[in-house]
Amino acid sequence: MKDKLDIAALESRVDELIRTIDSLQHENEALRNQQAMLAAERATLIEKTEQARSRVEAMIARLKAMETR
């Protein structure tokens, strides 16, 4: 009788571990997708920042050129 209880408890624990693994795999996939999206967003923001910096530097250069005239 004790063997049956031990086996049932083991089966229950294995089932719980399988559910935990499935849950963690889904969570991991979601986090990887989120990371990829954030990396793409970061790259876009870096590019926009560089474009803005170039425009501001060009404006400053034009203003300095107007000052010296």
Summary of the structure (lengths in Angstrom):
residues: 69
radius of gyration: 29.5
end to end distance: 101.0
largest distance: 101.0
contacts: 131
relative contact order: 0.05
helix: 96%
strand: 0%
